[in-house]
Amino acid sequence: MALNDTKIRNIKPSEKRLKLFDGGGLFLLVTLQGSKLWRLKYRHEGKEKLLAFGSYPEISLADA
């Protein structure tokens, strides 16, 4: 299920880090402290890479 702005705003930190996937490797990482960070998981030459875009709400869902 794709992410939407309402779901992102209402998510609360839990005892574990949460990864909320949007599709195509894009996900929102919710840390234990409550930070919401945009990440993109991809492969290059057979190796898995992770690209950071910034934090929510500075970087919106549409921008990510």
Rosetta silent file (secondary structure, phi, psi, omega in degrees, C-alpha in Angstrom):
SEQUENCE: MALNDTKIRNIKPSEKRLKLFDGGGLFLLVTLQGSKLWRLKYRHEGKEKLLAFGSYPEISLADA
SCORE:     score description
SCORE:     0.000 S_00000001
   1 L     0.000  131.466 -178.156    0.000    0.000    0.000 S_00000001
   2 L   -70.753  152.137  177.441    1.393    3.387   -1.000 S_00000001
   3 L   -76.308  154.021  170.141    2.108    6.062    1.577 S_00000001
   4 L  -137.204  164.293 -173.449    0.016    9.193    1.904 S_00000001
   5 H   -61.057  -39.065 -179.749    0.569   12.423    3.819 S_00000001
   6 H   -63.851  -43.782  179.196   -2.054   11.652    6.482 S_00000001
   7 H   -62.477  -41.547 -179.330   -0.535    8.258    7.272 S_00000001
   8 H   -65.472  -45.397 -179.674    2.944    9.795    7.546 S_00000001
   9 H   -62.438  -33.796 -174.507    1.819   12.618    9.864 S_00000001
  10 H   -89.025   -6.411 -178.037   -0.008   10.192   12.185 S_00000001
  11 L   -72.238  136.794 -179.074    2.746    7.588   12.564 S_00000001
  12 L  -112.583  149.801  176.923    4.241    7.462   16.071 S_00000001
  13 L   -65.107  150.698  178.731    7.666    6.138   17.106 S_00000001
  14 L  -127.700 -167.137 -178.025    7.723    2.639   18.559 S_00000001
  15 L   -73.515  -16.823  178.766   10.210    0.364   20.312 S_00000001
  16 L  -126.140  156.957  174.467   11.795   -0.538   16.960 S_00000001
  17 L   -68.114  139.409 -179.611   12.725    1.483   13.890 S_00000001
  18 E  -108.259  141.491  172.609    9.958    1.352   11.288 S_00000001
  19 E  -117.788  115.527  179.013   10.374    1.225    7.520 S_00000001
  20 E  -106.675  106.869 -174.378    7.285    2.361    5.621 S_00000001
  21 E   -84.416  142.478  178.651    7.737    1.497    1.933 S_00000001
  22 E  -109.751  -22.153 -179.903    6.168    3.517   -0.872 S_00000001
  23 E   124.383  151.712  179.251    7.401    1.531   -3.857 S_00000001
  24 L    67.372   18.269 -179.728   10.395    1.463   -6.153 S_00000001
  25 L    94.260  -10.512  179.922   12.756    1.225   -3.177 S_00000001
  26 E   -78.224  132.704  175.546   11.598    4.487   -1.556 S_00000001
  27 E  -147.882  160.329  176.746   10.803    4.271    2.152 S_00000001
  28 E  -106.963  120.943  178.398   10.337    6.427    5.219 S_00000001
  29 E   -95.109  120.910  177.782   12.465    5.405    8.197 S_00000001
  30 E  -104.513  115.292 -176.324   10.886    6.293   11.555 S_00000001
  31 L   -81.914  172.828  179.403   13.522    6.266   14.294 S_00000001
  32 L   -63.877  -30.020 -179.910   13.068    5.528   17.991 S_00000001
  33 L   -82.490  -10.136  178.205   13.219    9.276   18.730 S_00000001
  34 L   104.273   -0.106  176.909   10.461    9.997   16.194 S_00000001
  35 L   -66.571  144.453  179.241   12.528   11.369   13.287 S_00000001
  36 E  -119.113  111.018 -171.546   11.090   10.587    9.852 S_00000001
  37 E  -119.567  132.174  178.272   13.816   10.155    7.248 S_00000001
  38 E   -82.629  133.421  178.171   13.479    9.498    3.509 S_00000001
  39 E  -136.951  151.915  175.449   15.678    6.708    2.091 S_00000001
  40 E  -127.854  122.592  179.785   15.993    5.000   -1.281 S_00000001
  41 E  -100.455  127.114 -178.812   17.254    1.429   -1.481 S_00000001
  42 E  -149.791  171.603  178.096   18.710    0.407   -4.858 S_00000001
  43 E  -118.918  138.451  176.244   21.292   -1.841   -6.493 S_00000001
  44 E  -136.421  121.104 -178.001   24.317   -0.754   -8.509 S_00000001
  45 L    52.977   40.990  176.058   26.629   -3.326  -10.084 S_00000001
  46 L    80.913   -2.023  179.823   25.066   -6.028   -7.906 S_00000001
  47 E  -107.039  138.735  178.262   25.626   -4.210   -4.612 S_00000001
  48 E   -77.827  132.878 -179.788   22.826   -2.838   -2.477 S_00000001
  49 E  -124.348  160.768  179.390   23.066    0.903   -1.853 S_00000001
  50 E  -133.930  124.696 -178.994   21.132    3.340    0.323 S_00000001
  51 E  -113.354  131.776  179.382   20.536    6.980   -0.612 S_00000001
  52 E  -100.225  133.087 -179.921   19.296    9.560    1.915 S_00000001
  53 E  -102.363  -26.458 -176.258   17.022   12.389    0.725 S_00000001
  54 E   136.623 -169.515 -175.476   16.335   14.265    3.963 S_00000001
  55 E  -108.362  155.850  174.876   13.713   14.376    6.666 S_00000001
  56 L   -90.538  134.556   13.817    9.944   14.709    6.623 S_00000001
  57 L   -96.705    2.724  178.698    8.299   17.316    6.546 S_00000001
  58 L   -57.539  -40.651  174.541   11.229   19.331    5.045 S_00000001
  59 L  -108.018  113.910 -176.059   11.108   16.909    2.092 S_00000001
  60 L   -76.919  169.099  177.205    7.479   16.140    1.248 S_00000001
  61 L   -59.965  -42.539 -179.785    6.159   12.838   -0.088 S_00000001
  62 L   -64.404  -38.977  179.425    5.730   14.380   -3.546 S_00000001
  63 L   -70.412  -37.710 -179.700    9.331   15.686   -3.546 S_00000001
  64 L   -67.628    0.000    0.000   10.760   12.368   -2.366 S_00000001
